[in-house]
Amino acid sequence: MPFLPRVWHEQWLEMGIGAERLYYSAVGGAMKDAFPENGGGPGTDPEFMLKHLLEQYHIDYAILNSGIEISLYPDPDYANIVASAWNDWMAEVWLKASPKFRGSILINNTDPHAAAREIDRMASNKHMVQVIMTSASNQLFGQRFFHPIYEAAERNGLPVAVHPGGEGRGISPAPTHSGYPTRYLEWHNILPTGYMAHVNSLVCEGAFEKYPGLKFIAIEGGISWMPHLMWRMDKNYKALRSTVPWLRRRPSEYIREHVYLTSQPIEEPDNPQHLLQIFEMIGADKRLMFSTDYPHWDFDNPMMALPPMPKEMKRRIMGENAQELYRLPGRVAGLGVCEP
């Protein structure tokens, strides 16, 4: 609240983010041991997170993501001002707590011009390393409505990341094209379909041709959907390329160059070698980044999460890919994506 103009205090106390949970989860939302010793909710205390996560698991840097549901609130003025206050809070409370923390610029993606101004405002803080927005949307992200966001991100040399969790909440549409799943398990299972739709849109609408420096990060959406999408897009492009004359290459080439994925929640096939085959198909040594999803219930321990793989690939996934994308200094042993 100290970062929010006083005129908005009462609304914040009453509404908060304003996108209430849709489904009941039998396992809750957070790890039981993630509650700070001095009180507060999981992921709310920088000092506790440093000790409980980064030091315990030998993580050099953590990219912090939070607040994404603000884009699902129907009042864009409120959403814009909360996003700005959230970013000021992130910079003052978290990024000053430790050089191990790196922040994400929260935007209200339903107001792209205001979002672009917020990106320009916060990009001068070099510990802000990406733009973050919710994957829940009533429009596909390749459409030109969102292009001011990508222009600002490219102008400031920042990747754009999306995170799930709001599908079906607030002003977002139903989580599937056929309506609402009945239970949390069903909802959680099909989250990657939204990522497929957005990546398909970004490529086919020519966003990566228009903004060649744009990098797009699909956080917490799995990985095994990507080969299917690339193959299907390439197949259809052969016959339908005249409908997207602005594309100069096969769709899969844009995806391999511009789209990054994170590892959590990682798929766990009966045969671990099948997952490594998927890694090879998507070029995981260049585009996959390890993430923890701390402090959520399905947190991934960096020492146990991934199957055995070649040392070079593991080194890339566990740190070097993120180090290059976010321009992180020094040696990187591992990196986690966290959510205060």
C-alpha positions as CSV (number, residue, x, y, z in Angstrom):
1,M,0.0,0.0,0.0
2,P,2.8,2.5,0.5
3,F,3.5,2.3,-3.2
4,L,-0.2,2.8,-4.2
5,P,-1.8,6.3,-4.5
6,R,-4.1,6.9,-1.6
7,V,-7.2,7.3,-3.7
8,W,-6.9,3.6,-4.6
9,H,-6.3,2.2,-1.1
10,E,-9.9,1.4,-0.3
11,Q,-10.4,-0.4,-3.6
12,W,-7.2,-2.4,-3.0
13,L,-8.3,-3.4,0.5
14,E,-11.6,-4.5,-0.9
15,M,-10.7,-6.1,-4.2
16,G,-6.9,-6.8,-4.3
17,I,-6.0,-8.4,-7.6
18,G,-9.7,-8.9,-8.2
19,A,-9.5,-12.4,-9.9
20,E,-10.8,-14.9,-7.4
21,R,-9.8,-18.6,-7.6
22,L,-11.9,-20.7,-9.8
23,Y,-11.2,-24.3,-8.7
24,Y,-10.6,-26.1,-5.4
25,S,-7.2,-27.8,-5.1
26,A,-7.0,-30.7,-2.7
27,V,-3.2,-30.0,-2.2
28,G,-3.7,-26.2,-1.7
29,G,-1.6,-23.6,-3.5
30,A,1.7,-23.5,-1.7
31,M,4.3,-25.8,-0.1
32,K,3.6,-26.2,3.6
33,D,7.1,-25.2,4.6
34,A,7.2,-22.1,2.5
35,F,5.5,-19.9,5.1
36,P,8.0,-17.4,6.5
37,E,9.0,-17.8,10.1
38,N,7.9,-14.3,11.0
39,G,4.4,-14.7,9.5
40,G,3.0,-13.7,6.1
41,G,2.1,-15.8,3.1
42,P,4.5,-18.0,1.0
43,G,6.9,-16.0,-1.1
44,T,6.4,-12.7,0.7
45,D,9.7,-12.4,2.6
46,P,12.9,-11.9,0.7
47,E,15.2,-12.9,3.5
48,F,13.3,-16.1,4.1
49,M,13.3,-17.0,0.4
50,L,17.0,-16.4,0.2
51,K,17.6,-18.9,3.0
52,H,14.8,-21.4,2.2
53,L,15.3,-21.5,-1.6
54,L,18.4,-19.9,-3.0
55,E,20.9,-20.9,-0.4
56,Q,19.4,-24.4,0.3
57,Y,19.4,-25.3,-3.4
58,H,22.6,-23.3,-4.5
59,I,20.7,-21.1,-6.9
60,D,22.7,-18.1,-8.1
61,Y,19.8,-16.0,-9.5
62,A,16.0,-16.2,-9.2
63,I,13.7,-14.4,-11.7
64,L,10.7,-13.2,-9.7
65,N,7.2,-13.3,-11.3
66,S,4.1,-12.1,-9.6
67,G,0.8,-10.2,-9.8
68,I,-0.2,-11.4,-13.3
69,E,-3.9,-11.7,-12.5
70,I,-4.2,-7.9,-12.4
71,S,-4.8,-8.0,-16.2
72,L,-8.0,-9.9,-15.5
73,Y,-9.6,-7.0,-13.5
74,P,-12.2,-5.2,-15.6
75,D,-11.2,-1.6,-14.7
76,P,-8.1,-0.8,-16.7
77,D,-7.2,2.3,-14.7
78,Y,-7.1,0.3,-11.5
79,A,-5.1,-2.5,-13.2
80,N,-2.6,0.0,-14.6
81,I,-2.0,1.8,-11.2
82,V,-1.7,-1.5,-9.3
83,A,0.8,-2.8,-11.9
84,S,2.9,0.4,-11.4
85,A,2.7,0.1,-7.6
86,W,3.6,-3.5,-7.8
87,N,6.7,-2.8,-9.9
88,D,7.8,0.0,-7.4
89,W,7.3,-2.5,-4.5
90,M,9.3,-5.2,-6.4
91,A,12.2,-2.8,-7.0
92,E,12.3,-1.4,-3.5
93,V,11.5,-4.4,-1.4
94,W,12.9,-7.4,-3.4
95,L,15.5,-6.2,-5.8
96,K,17.3,-4.2,-3.1
97,A,17.2,-7.2,-0.7
98,S,19.8,-9.2,-2.7
99,P,21.7,-9.0,-6.0
100,K,20.5,-12.6,-6.5
101,F,17.0,-11.4,-7.3
102,R,16.0,-10.2,-10.7
103,G,12.5,-8.8,-11.3
104,S,9.8,-8.9,-14.0
105,I,8.0,-5.7,-15.1
106,L,4.3,-6.4,-14.4
107,I,1.9,-4.9,-17.0
108,N,-1.8,-4.8,-17.5
109,N,-1.9,-6.3,-21.0
110,T,-5.5,-5.2,-21.6
111,D,-4.2,-1.7,-22.0
112,P,-1.2,-2.1,-24.3
113,H,-0.3,1.6,-24.6
114,A,-0.3,2.1,-20.9
115,A,1.7,-1.2,-20.6
116,A,4.3,0.2,-23.1
117,R,4.7,3.3,-20.9
118,E,5.2,1.1,-17.8
119,I,7.9,-0.9,-19.6
120,D,9.7,2.3,-20.6
121,R,9.4,3.6,-17.0
122,M,10.8,0.5,-15.3
123,A,13.4,-0.6,-17.9
124,S,16.0,1.8,-16.5
125,N,16.3,-0.6,-13.5
126,K,18.7,-3.1,-14.9
127,H,17.6,-5.7,-12.4
128,M,14.3,-5.8,-14.2
129,V,15.0,-8.4,-16.8
130,Q,11.7,-9.2,-18.5
131,V,8.1,-8.2,-19.0
132,I,5.5,-10.4,-17.4
133,M,1.8,-10.8,-18.2
134,T,-0.9,-13.4,-17.8
135,S,-1.5,-16.0,-20.5
136,A,-5.3,-15.8,-19.9
137,S,-6.6,-13.4,-22.5
138,N,-9.7,-12.9,-24.6
139,Q,-7.5,-12.1,-27.6
140,L,-4.5,-14.1,-29.0
141,F,-1.2,-12.4,-28.4
142,G,-0.1,-12.2,-32.0
143,Q,-2.8,-9.8,-32.9
144,R,-1.8,-6.2,-33.5
145,F,-3.7,-5.0,-30.4
146,F,-0.7,-6.2,-28.4
147,H,2.0,-4.9,-30.6
148,P,2.7,-1.7,-28.5
149,I,3.9,-4.1,-25.8
150,Y,6.3,-5.9,-28.1
151,E,7.6,-2.7,-29.6
152,A,8.4,-1.4,-26.1
153,A,9.9,-4.7,-25.0
154,E,12.1,-4.8,-28.1
155,R,13.1,-1.1,-27.7
156,N,14.3,-1.8,-24.2
157,G,15.9,-5.2,-24.9
158,L,13.5,-7.2,-22.7
159,P,11.9,-10.5,-23.4
160,V,8.1,-10.9,-22.8
161,A,7.0,-13.8,-20.6
162,V,3.6,-15.2,-20.0
163,H,2.4,-17.2,-17.0
164,P,-0.8,-19.3,-16.6
165,G,-3.2,-19.4,-13.7
166,G,-5.9,-17.0,-14.6
167,E,-7.6,-19.0,-17.3
168,G,-11.3,-18.7,-16.8
169,R,-11.0,-16.0,-14.1
170,G,-11.9,-12.4,-14.2
171,I,-12.6,-11.0,-17.7
172,S,-10.8,-13.9,-19.4
173,P,-12.9,-16.4,-21.4
174,A,-13.5,-20.1,-20.5
175,P,-10.3,-22.1,-20.2
176,T,-11.1,-24.2,-23.2
177,H,-12.9,-23.7,-26.5
178,S,-15.6,-26.0,-25.2
179,G,-16.2,-24.3,-21.9
180,Y,-15.1,-24.9,-18.3
181,P,-13.5,-28.1,-17.0
182,T,-15.2,-29.5,-13.9
183,R,-12.3,-29.9,-11.6
184,Y,-8.8,-28.5,-10.9
185,L,-7.1,-31.6,-12.2
186,E,-8.8,-31.1,-15.6
187,W,-8.1,-27.4,-15.7
188,H,-4.4,-28.0,-14.8
189,N,-4.0,-30.7,-17.4
190,I,-5.0,-28.5,-20.4
191,L,-3.2,-25.3,-19.6
192,P,-0.7,-25.9,-22.5
193,T,-3.4,-25.5,-25.1
194,G,-3.5,-21.8,-24.4
195,Y,0.2,-21.6,-25.0
196,M,-0.1,-23.4,-28.3
197,A,-2.8,-20.9,-29.4
198,H,-0.6,-17.8,-28.5
199,V,2.6,-19.1,-30.1
200,N,0.6,-20.1,-33.2
201,S,-0.8,-16.5,-33.3
202,L,2.5,-14.8,-32.7
203,V,4.1,-16.6,-35.6
204,C,1.2,-16.5,-38.1
205,E,0.4,-12.8,-37.4
206,G,4.0,-11.9,-38.2
207,A,5.0,-10.6,-34.8
208,F,8.5,-12.0,-35.0
209,E,9.0,-10.5,-38.5
210,K,7.8,-7.1,-37.3
211,Y,9.8,-7.3,-34.1
212,P,12.9,-9.4,-34.9
213,G,14.4,-8.8,-31.5
214,L,11.4,-10.1,-29.6
215,K,11.9,-13.1,-27.3
216,F,8.8,-14.8,-25.9
217,I,8.9,-17.0,-22.8
218,A,6.1,-19.5,-22.1
219,I,6.5,-20.1,-18.4
220,E,5.0,-23.1,-16.7
221,G,3.2,-24.5,-19.7
222,G,5.1,-27.8,-20.3
223,I,7.2,-28.6,-23.3
224,S,5.9,-31.7,-25.1
225,W,3.3,-29.8,-27.0
226,M,5.9,-27.8,-29.0
227,P,7.0,-30.5,-31.5
228,H,3.4,-31.3,-32.4
229,L,2.7,-27.6,-32.9
230,M,5.9,-27.0,-35.1
231,W,5.2,-30.0,-37.2
232,R,1.5,-29.1,-37.8
233,M,2.3,-25.5,-38.6
234,D,5.1,-26.5,-41.0
235,K,2.8,-29.0,-42.8
236,N,0.0,-26.5,-43.2
237,Y,2.3,-23.7,-44.2
238,K,3.3,-25.6,-47.4
239,A,-0.2,-25.4,-48.7
240,L,-1.4,-22.1,-47.1
241,R,1.6,-19.9,-47.2
242,S,-0.2,-17.5,-49.5
243,T,-2.4,-16.5,-46.6
244,V,0.6,-15.3,-44.5
245,P,2.8,-13.6,-47.2
246,W,4.8,-11.7,-44.5
247,L,6.4,-15.0,-43.3
248,R,9.8,-15.6,-44.9
249,R,10.6,-18.9,-43.2
250,R,8.8,-22.0,-42.0
251,P,6.9,-21.4,-38.7
252,S,9.1,-23.8,-36.8
253,E,12.1,-21.6,-37.6
254,Y,10.5,-18.6,-35.9
255,I,9.6,-20.8,-32.9
256,R,13.1,-22.1,-32.5
257,E,14.6,-18.6,-32.7
258,H,12.1,-16.6,-30.6
259,V,10.3,-18.9,-28.2
260,Y,11.7,-20.1,-24.8
261,L,10.1,-22.6,-22.4
262,T,10.6,-23.3,-18.7
263,S,11.0,-26.7,-17.2
264,Q,8.3,-26.7,-14.5
265,P,6.0,-28.6,-14.6
266,I,8.2,-31.1,-16.5
267,E,6.5,-34.0,-18.1
268,E,7.3,-37.4,-16.6
269,P,6.9,-40.2,-19.1
270,D,7.4,-43.9,-18.0
271,N,10.5,-44.0,-20.2
272,P,12.7,-40.9,-19.4
273,Q,14.4,-41.3,-22.7
274,H,11.2,-40.1,-24.4
275,L,11.5,-36.8,-22.6
276,L,15.1,-36.4,-23.8
277,Q,13.8,-37.0,-27.3
278,I,11.4,-34.1,-26.9
279,F,14.4,-32.0,-25.6
280,E,16.2,-32.8,-28.9
281,M,13.2,-32.0,-31.0
282,I,12.7,-28.5,-29.5
283,G,16.4,-27.6,-29.2
284,A,16.2,-27.6,-25.4
285,D,19.9,-26.8,-25.2
286,K,19.1,-23.4,-26.5
287,R,15.6,-22.6,-25.5
288,L,14.7,-24.5,-22.2
289,M,15.3,-22.8,-18.8
290,F,15.0,-24.5,-15.5
291,S,12.3,-23.2,-13.2
292,T,11.2,-24.1,-9.7
293,D,7.6,-22.7,-9.4
294,Y,8.5,-21.9,-5.8
295,P,6.5,-21.6,-3.5
296,H,3.8,-23.6,-5.2
297,W,2.8,-27.2,-4.2
298,D,4.4,-28.6,-7.3
299,F,7.8,-27.0,-6.7
300,D,10.7,-28.7,-8.5
301,N,13.9,-29.4,-6.6
302,P,16.8,-28.5,-9.0
303,M,18.8,-31.5,-7.8
304,M,16.0,-34.0,-8.6
305,A,13.7,-32.6,-11.3
306,L,15.3,-33.5,-14.6
307,P,16.2,-37.0,-16.0
308,P,19.8,-37.9,-16.6
309,M,21.1,-36.1,-19.7
310,P,24.4,-35.1,-21.4
311,K,26.4,-32.7,-19.1
312,E,26.5,-30.0,-21.8
313,M,22.7,-30.0,-22.2
314,K,22.1,-30.0,-18.4
315,R,24.5,-27.1,-18.0
316,R,22.6,-25.1,-20.6
317,I,19.2,-25.8,-19.2
318,M,20.2,-25.3,-15.5
319,G,21.8,-21.9,-16.1
320,E,23.5,-20.9,-19.3
321,N,20.3,-20.4,-21.4
322,A,18.9,-18.0,-18.8
323,Q,22.2,-16.3,-18.2
324,E,22.4,-15.4,-21.9
325,L,18.8,-14.4,-22.3
326,Y,18.7,-12.2,-19.2
327,R,22.3,-11.1,-19.5
328,L,23.2,-12.3,-16.0
329,P,26.8,-11.6,-14.8
330,G,29.2,-14.2,-13.5
331,R,29.1,-18.0,-13.3
332,V,25.7,-19.5,-13.1
333,A,25.3,-22.9,-11.4
334,G,21.5,-22.9,-11.6
335,L,18.5,-20.7,-11.9
336,G,15.0,-20.8,-10.5
337,V,11.8,-19.0,-11.6
338,C,9.9,-18.1,-8.5
339,E,6.7,-16.4,-7.6
340,P,6.4,-14.1,-4.6
